[in-house]
Amino acid sequence: MTCSTRARTLRCRPPPRPGGVLGIQMGVRAREGPERGELVWRRPSRAGVQNMLRHPAYAGVYVYGRSRLVPRRRRPGRPFTGRVRQPREEWLVYLPGVLPAYIGMERHERNLARIEANRARSQSMGALRDGPALLAGLVFCGRCGTRMVVHYQRDQNGRLRPGYDCCRVKADYGGELCQQLSGTCVDRFVTHLLLAAMTPAALEVSLQAAEQAQHRREQVDRIWRQRLERAGYAADRARRQYQLAEPEIRLVVRELEKNWENALAHRQQLGDEYDRFTVAQPRILTATEREQIQVLADDLPAVWQAPTTTDADRKQLIRHLIEKVCLTVIGDSERVTVRITWEGGHRTDGELVRPVARLDQLSYFPQLAARARELAASGQRAPAIARILNQEGFRPPKRRDHFGVQGVRKLLQELGCVSLQEQALRRSAPPLGPDEWWPTDLARTLAMPQVTLFGWIKRGVVTARQLGDRRRSWVIRADAAEIERLRLLRRQPHGHGARQAWLDHQQAAIIPNKEGTRRDDVEARL
């Protein structure tokens, strides 16, 4: 077969050195050098494999004019550079069925579609990767309709936790994210629906799994036969080289004879290894193996959660059954509407709960706040309040399914419900002066965490004094102007203080020139 590409076919041969790729070699036509025009075997490259998969010659199509030469893109010393691929409509010649085909035209079109879908672009799903985000490439934003991207964060245990962000508008025009949410809850919700939908088709899935296992064994057997063919080709080439040598050149004849013997020995060794492999791994599945596959298919959840099932396997199965997952966060709350579009056009609507950062983001926060105030006013302590809230179905905002004692105490602090112990300490303390605040009250007024306010006290951001009681309580002095200043400081982005200190230092380090002015073209002296 003659074609315009360098790559001709992909064969298997023993690895050239320990640790190499398992016998994969690519046959190419040399364009230069002493072996110009001959078929040589080289290590596969990304460009060579990509050209081989894209070239229509492997589907039996003769084409001409797939590329054109652009002189300004040529590189000095590289005679084969400067070519630009053209779309199929602009090819000069397209003759199907002229060349012997390695694969059918339908399979070639599927390969091109898969390569296009695996490209890392916003218009395609992208290739399967090893990350734990099961819906990568399938999630779309329900607000703007763009594809959502995946980001990962490590938790305290070092595990990766996925998240889905809609950042197209932010990347193009700036501003805030359209919406974002945790990926764990979305993957769990979609997986539950997926397994439920696959339960009636367990028998069909088992038969398909058996066919896939049979197909994999046929592929392995084909690789072995290609290795045998490559070894036979090498032995035949060594024979022809030996026969073409001049008998008078004894050193060359001896070396060629040695190469021929080594090629024959390698061919014999490879044939013995193939026979042993065929005995250990027959091409046809046994009745016991088929029965094991059917038993596993009857319990799909166990197969899904099995340690041998990788994230890439789960993603591959999801992409075969689901076409699109559309997510819409209701306001800024924990409620998320989900619309799943299955392959074939059927749609399933549902709603899930995502973790949020603050209590006031909860859709039932008014009911939760009223109930917590009522329980605190009746004299209930934090453990009893946590137990009652859990029994009545209230849930915290983070990744927890129940309230704890510390969570209830934080909730009461944000609501301004002072504990009985703190009320007794306040009654025993001297009365506060004008424009003086307890830290709990000031934190609630500024809508900020109390721990941040204590950090400001330690750094001297606010003016505070410490009482002489046994708890060493703090009292902060802040009038109306001071409160407004603290609110502006609270709105500043993270790291603003360090950047402002650096700018102040740079401004102070610039010395005016003789005219008393500071010019940008005058070199600053420290």
NORPE-V657415 format. One record per residue. N is the residue number from 0. RES is the residue in three letters. PHI is phi as a letter, one per 20 degrees, with the letter a starting at -180 (999 if undefined). D_FIRST is the distance of its C-alpha to the first C-alpha in Angstrom with 1 decimal. Layout:
# NORPE-V657415
N_RES_PHI_D_FIRST, N_RES_PHI_D_FIRST
This chain:
# NORPE-V657415
0_MET_999_0.0, 1_THR_d_3.8, 2_CYS_b_6.7, 3_SER_e_10.3, 4_THR_e_11.1, 5_ARG_f_12.0, 6_ALA_f_11.4, 7_ARG_d_8.2, 8_THR_b_10.2, 9_LEU_d_13.9, 10_ARG_d_15.5, 11_CYS_c_19.2, 12_ARG_b_21.3, 13_PRO_f_25.1, 14_PRO_f_26.5, 15_PRO_f_27.1, 16_ARG_b_30.7, 17_PRO_g_33.2, 18_GLY_n_33.0, 19_GLY_f_29.3, 20_VAL_f_26.9, 21_LEU_f_26.3, 22_GLY_m_23.5, 23_ILE_e_20.9, 24_GLN_c_18.4, 25_MET_d_15.4, 26_GLY_e_12.6, 27_VAL_c_12.1, 28_ARG_e_11.5, 29_ALA_f_15.1, 30_ARG_e_16.4, 31_GLU_b_19.7, 32_GLY_n_21.9, 33_PRO_f_21.9, 34_GLU_d_18.4, 35_ARG_f_16.8, 36_GLY_n_13.2, 37_GLU_e_13.1, 38_LEU_e_11.8, 39_VAL_d_15.1, 40_TRP_d_16.5, 41_ARG_c_18.8, 42_ARG_f_21.1, 43_PRO_f_19.8, 44_SER_d_21.3, 45_ARG_f_22.3, 46_ALA_f_20.4, 47_GLY_f_17.1, 48_VAL_f_17.5, 49_GLN_f_18.7, 50_ASN_f_15.9, 51_MET_f_13.4, 52_LEU_f_15.8, 53_ARG_e_16.2, 54_HIS_f_12.8, 55_PRO_f_12.3, 56_ALA_f_8.5, 57_TYR_f_9.2, 58_ALA_d_11.5, 59_GLY_n_9.4, 60_VAL_d_11.0, 61_TYR_e_10.1, 62_VAL_c_12.9, 63_TYR_b_14.7, 64_GLY_n_18.0, 65_ARG_f_17.7, 66_SER_b_20.1, 67_ARG_c_22.8, 68_LEU_e_24.6, 69_VAL_d_28.2, 70_PRO_f_30.1, 71_ARG_f_32.8, 72_ARG_e_30.4, 73_ARG_f_29.0, 74_ARG_d_30.4, 75_PRO_f_31.8, 76_GLY_n_29.9, 77_ARG_d_26.7, 78_PRO_f_24.6, 79_PHE_d_21.8, 80_THR_e_24.4, 81_GLY_n_25.9, 82_ARG_e_23.1, 83_VAL_c_24.1, 84_ARG_f_22.0, 85_GLN_d_22.9, 86_PRO_f_23.6, 87_ARG_f_21.5, 88_GLU_f_24.2, 89_GLU_d_23.8, 90_TRP_f_20.1, 91_LEU_f_19.9, 92_VAL_c_17.0, 93_TYR_b_16.0, 94_LEU_c_14.4, 95_PRO_f_14.0, 96_GLY_m_12.5, 97_VAL_e_10.1, 98_LEU_e_6.7, 99_PRO_f_7.0, 100_ALA_e_9.2, 101_TYR_e_10.4, 102_ILE_c_13.7, 103_GLY_f_15.7, 104_MET_f_16.7, 105_GLU_f_20.2, 106_ARG_f_19.3, 107_HIS_f_17.2, 108_GLU_f_20.4, 109_ARG_f_22.6, 110_ASN_f_20.8, 111_LEU_f_21.3, 112_ALA_f_24.9, 113_ARG_f_25.5, 114_ILE_f_24.4, 115_GLU_f_26.6, 116_ALA_f_29.5, 117_ASN_e_29.3, 118_ARG_f_30.1, 119_ALA_e_33.6, 120_ARG_c_35.2, 121_SER_f_38.2, 122_GLN_e_36.2, 123_SER_c_34.1, 124_MET_f_35.2, 125_GLY_n_33.3, 126_ALA_f_31.7, 127_LEU_f_33.7, 128_ARG_c_35.9, 129_ASP_e_38.5, 130_GLY_f_41.6, 131_PRO_f_44.3, 132_ALA_f_44.1, 133_LEU_f_42.7, 134_LEU_d_42.6, 135_ALA_f_40.7, 136_GLY_n_38.9, 137_LEU_d_40.8, 138_VAL_e_44.3, 139_PHE_c_45.5, 140_CYS_e_48.9, 141_GLY_f_51.2, 142_ARG_e_53.1, 143_CYS_d_50.6, 144_GLY_n_47.5, 145_THR_e_45.2, 146_ARG_f_43.1, 147_MET_e_45.2, 148_VAL_e_44.0, 149_VAL_d_44.7, 150_HIS_c_46.9, 151_TYR_c_48.2, 152_GLN_c_51.6, 153_ARG_e_52.9, 154_ASP_e_56.0, 155_GLN_f_58.8, 156_ASN_e_57.0, 157_GLY_n_53.8, 158_ARG_e_51.7, 159_LEU_e_49.5, 160_ARG_d_50.8, 161_PRO_e_48.5, 162_GLY_b_49.8, 163_TYR_d_48.5, 164_ASP_c_49.4, 165_CYS_d_49.1, 166_CYS_d_48.9, 167_ARG_f_47.1, 168_VAL_f_50.4, 169_LYS_f_51.7, 170_ALA_f_48.6, 171_ASP_e_48.6, 172_TYR_c_52.4, 173_GLY_n_54.1, 174_GLY_o_56.8, 175_GLU_d_56.8, 176_LEU_f_54.2, 177_CYS_f_54.0, 178_GLN_a_54.3, 179_GLN_b_53.4, 180_LEU_a_54.0, 181_SER_f_53.3, 182_GLY_e_50.1, 183_THR_f_51.6, 184_CYS_f_53.7, 185_VAL_f_50.9, 186_ASP_f_48.5, 187_ARG_f_51.3, 188_PHE_f_52.2, 189_VAL_f_48.7, 190_THR_f_47.9, 191_HIS_f_51.1, 192_LEU_f_50.1, 193_LEU_f_46.6, 194_LEU_f_47.9, 195_ALA_f_50.5, 196_ALA_f_47.9, 197_MET_e_45.8, 198_THR_f_48.7, 199_PRO_f_48.6, 200_ALA_d_44.9, 201_ALA_f_45.2, 202_LEU_f_44.2, 203_GLU_f_41.1, 204_VAL_f_40.2, 205_SER_f_40.7, 206_LEU_f_38.3, 207_GLN_f_35.6, 208_ALA_f_36.2, 209_ALA_f_35.8, 210_GLU_f_32.5, 211_GLN_f_31.3, 212_ALA_f_32.5, 213_GLN_f_30.7, 214_HIS_f_27.5, 215_ARG_f_28.0, 216_ARG_f_28.5, 217_GLU_f_25.4, 218_GLN_f_23.5, 219_VAL_f_25.3, 220_ASP_f_24.6, 221_ARG_f_20.8, 222_ILE_f_21.1, 223_TRP_f_23.0, 224_ARG_f_20.6, 225_GLN_f_17.8, 226_ARG_f_20.3, 227_LEU_f_21.0, 228_GLU_f_17.4, 229_ARG_f_17.3, 230_ALA_f_20.6, 231_GLY_f_19.6, 232_TYR_f_16.7, 233_ALA_f_19.4, 234_ALA_f_21.9, 235_ASP_f_19.7, 236_ARG_f_19.0, 237_ALA_f_22.7, 238_ARG_f_23.6, 239_ARG_f_21.6, 240_GLN_f_23.2, 241_TYR_f_26.6, 242_GLN_f_26.3, 243_LEU_e_25.5, 244_ALA_f_28.4, 245_GLU_f_31.7, 246_PRO_f_34.5, 247_GLU_f_37.0, 248_ILE_e_35.5, 249_ARG_f_36.8, 250_LEU_f_36.2, 251_VAL_f_32.5, 252_VAL_f_32.3, 253_ARG_f_34.2, 254_GLU_f_32.0, 255_LEU_f_28.8, 256_GLU_f_30.6, 257_LYS_f_31.7, 258_ASN_f_28.1, 259_TRP_f_27.0, 260_GLU_f_30.0, 261_ASN_f_29.3, 262_ALA_f_25.7, 263_LEU_f_27.1, 264_ALA_f_29.9, 265_HIS_f_27.7, 266_ARG_f_25.5, 267_GLN_f_28.9, 268_GLN_f_30.3, 269_LEU_f_27.4, 270_GLY_f_27.7, 271_ASP_f_31.4, 272_GLU_f_31.0, 273_TYR_f_28.6, 274_ASP_f_31.3, 275_ARG_f_34.0, 276_PHE_f_32.1, 277_THR_f_31.6, 278_VAL_f_35.3, 279_ALA_f_36.3, 280_GLN_c_34.0, 281_PRO_f_33.3, 282_ARG_f_30.5, 283_ILE_e_33.1, 284_LEU_f_35.9, 285_THR_e_39.4, 286_ALA_f_42.3, 287_THR_f_44.0, 288_GLU_f_41.1, 289_ARG_f_40.8, 290_GLU_f_44.6, 291_GLN_f_44.4, 292_ILE_f_41.9, 293_GLN_f_44.1, 294_VAL_f_47.2, 295_LEU_f_45.5, 296_ALA_f_44.4, 297_ASP_f_48.1, 298_ASP_c_49.2, 299_LEU_f_46.7, 300_PRO_g_49.1, 301_ALA_f_49.2, 302_VAL_f_45.4, 303_TRP_f_45.3, 304_GLN_e_47.9, 305_ALA_f_46.6, 306_PRO_f_46.0, 307_THR_f_42.5, 308_THR_e_41.5, 309_THR_e_40.2, 310_ASP_f_40.6, 311_ALA_f_36.9, 312_ASP_f_37.0, 313_ARG_f_40.0, 314_LYS_f_38.3, 315_GLN_f_35.3, 316_LEU_f_37.6, 317_ILE_f_39.7, 318_ARG_f_36.7, 319_HIS_f_35.8, 320_LEU_d_39.3, 321_ILE_d_40.8, 322_GLU_e_39.6, 323_LYS_a_42.3, 324_VAL_c_45.6, 325_CYS_d_48.2, 326_LEU_d_51.1, 327_THR_c_54.4, 328_VAL_e_57.2, 329_ILE_f_60.6, 330_GLY_m_62.4, 331_ASP_d_62.6, 332_SER_e_63.5, 333_GLU_e_61.9, 334_ARG_e_60.8, 335_VAL_c_57.2, 336_THR_e_56.0, 337_VAL_c_52.5, 338_ARG_c_50.4, 339_ILE_d_47.3, 340_THR_d_44.7, 341_TRP_e_42.9, 342_GLU_f_39.5, 343_GLY_o_40.5, 344_GLY_o_43.2, 345_HIS_f_46.1, 346_ARG_c_48.4, 347_THR_c_50.8, 348_ASP_d_53.5, 349_GLY_b_55.5, 350_GLU_b_57.5, 351_LEU_c_57.4, 352_VAL_d_59.6, 353_ARG_d_58.3, 354_PRO_f_60.1, 355_VAL_c_62.0, 356_ALA_e_63.7, 357_ARG_c_67.3, 358_LEU_f_69.8, 359_ASP_f_70.5, 360_GLN_e_66.9, 361_LEU_f_67.6, 362_SER_f_68.2, 363_TYR_d_71.3, 364_PHE_f_72.7, 365_PRO_g_75.9, 366_GLN_f_76.7, 367_LEU_f_75.9, 368_ALA_f_78.1, 369_ALA_f_81.0, 370_ARG_f_80.8, 371_ALA_f_80.7, 372_ARG_f_83.7, 373_GLU_f_85.6, 374_LEU_f_85.0, 375_ALA_f_85.9, 376_ALA_f_89.1, 377_SER_f_90.2, 378_GLY_n_90.2, 379_GLN_f_87.0, 380_ARG_e_85.4, 381_ALA_g_81.7, 382_PRO_f_80.8, 383_ALA_f_82.5, 384_ILE_f_80.9, 385_ALA_f_77.4, 386_ARG_f_78.1, 387_ILE_f_79.4, 388_LEU_f_76.5, 389_ASN_f_74.0, 390_GLN_f_75.9, 391_GLU_e_75.9, 392_GLY_n_72.1, 393_PHE_f_71.8, 394_ARG_c_68.9, 395_PRO_f_68.4, 396_PRO_f_65.7, 397_LYS_f_63.6, 398_ARG_f_61.4, 399_ARG_c_64.5, 400_ASP_d_65.7, 401_HIS_b_69.4, 402_PHE_e_72.0, 403_GLY_d_73.4, 404_VAL_f_76.7, 405_GLN_f_75.4, 406_GLY_f_73.5, 407_VAL_f_76.7, 408_ARG_f_78.6, 409_LYS_f_76.1, 410_LEU_f_76.3, 411_LEU_f_80.1, 412_GLN_f_80.0, 413_GLU_f_77.8, 414_LEU_e_80.1, 415_GLY_n_83.2, 416_CYS_e_84.7, 417_VAL_e_86.6, 418_SER_f_87.1, 419_LEU_f_90.6, 420_GLN_f_90.6, 421_GLU_f_89.7, 422_GLN_f_92.3, 423_ALA_f_94.9, 424_LEU_f_93.9, 425_ARG_f_94.1, 426_ARG_f_97.6, 427_SER_f_98.8, 428_ALA_f_97.3, 429_PRO_f_99.3, 430_PRO_f_98.6, 431_LEU_f_95.9, 432_GLY_e_96.9, 433_PRO_f_95.8, 434_ASP_m_92.1, 435_GLU_d_91.3, 436_TRP_c_88.6, 437_TRP_f_87.6, 438_PRO_g_83.9, 439_THR_f_83.0, 440_ASP_f_84.6, 441_LEU_f_83.1, 442_ALA_f_79.6, 443_ARG_f_79.9, 444_THR_f_81.1, 445_LEU_e_78.2, 446_ALA_l_75.7, 447_MET_b_74.3, 448_PRO_f_74.1, 449_GLN_f_77.2, 450_VAL_f_75.4, 451_THR_f_74.3, 452_LEU_f_77.9, 453_PHE_f_79.0, 454_GLY_f_76.4, 455_TRP_f_77.9, 456_ILE_f_81.3, 457_LYS_f_80.2, 458_ARG_e_78.6, 459_GLY_m_81.7, 460_VAL_f_80.0, 461_VAL_d_82.9, 462_THR_e_86.6, 463_ALA_b_87.7, 464_ARG_c_90.5, 465_GLN_d_90.7, 466_LEU_f_93.6, 467_GLY_e_95.6, 468_ASP_f_94.9, 469_ARG_f_93.4, 470_ARG_e_89.9, 471_ARG_l_90.2, 472_SER_f_89.1, 473_TRP_d_87.9, 474_VAL_c_89.3, 475_ILE_d_87.4, 476_ARG_d_89.2, 477_ALA_b_87.4, 478_ASP_e_89.0, 479_ALA_f_87.3, 480_ALA_f_85.8, 481_GLU_f_84.5, 482_ILE_f_82.9, 483_GLU_f_81.1, 484_ARG_f_79.9, 485_LEU_f_78.6, 486_ARG_f_76.7, 487_LEU_f_75.0, 488_LEU_f_74.2, 489_ARG_f_72.7, 490_ARG_f_70.3, 491_GLN_f_68.9, 492_PRO_f_65.4, 493_HIS_f_64.7, 494_GLY_n_65.3, 495_HIS_f_67.4, 496_GLY_f_70.3, 497_ALA_f_68.3, 498_ARG_f_66.8, 499_GLN_f_70.2, 500_ALA_f_71.8, 501_TRP_f_69.1, 502_LEU_f_69.7, 503_ASP_f_73.5, 504_HIS_f_73.1, 505_GLN_f_71.0, 506_GLN_f_73.6, 507_ALA_f_76.5, 508_ALA_e_74.8, 509_ILE_e_74.6, 510_ILE_e_77.8, 511_PRO_f_79.1, 512_ASN_e_79.3, 513_LYS_f_82.5, 514_GLU_f_82.7, 515_GLY_n_82.7, 516_THR_d_79.4, 517_ARG_d_76.0, 518_ARG_d_73.2, 519_ASP_f_69.5, 520_ASP_e_69.1, 521_VAL_e_71.7, 522_GLU_f_70.4, 523_ALA_f_71.9, 524_ARG_d_74.1, 525_LEU_e_74.7
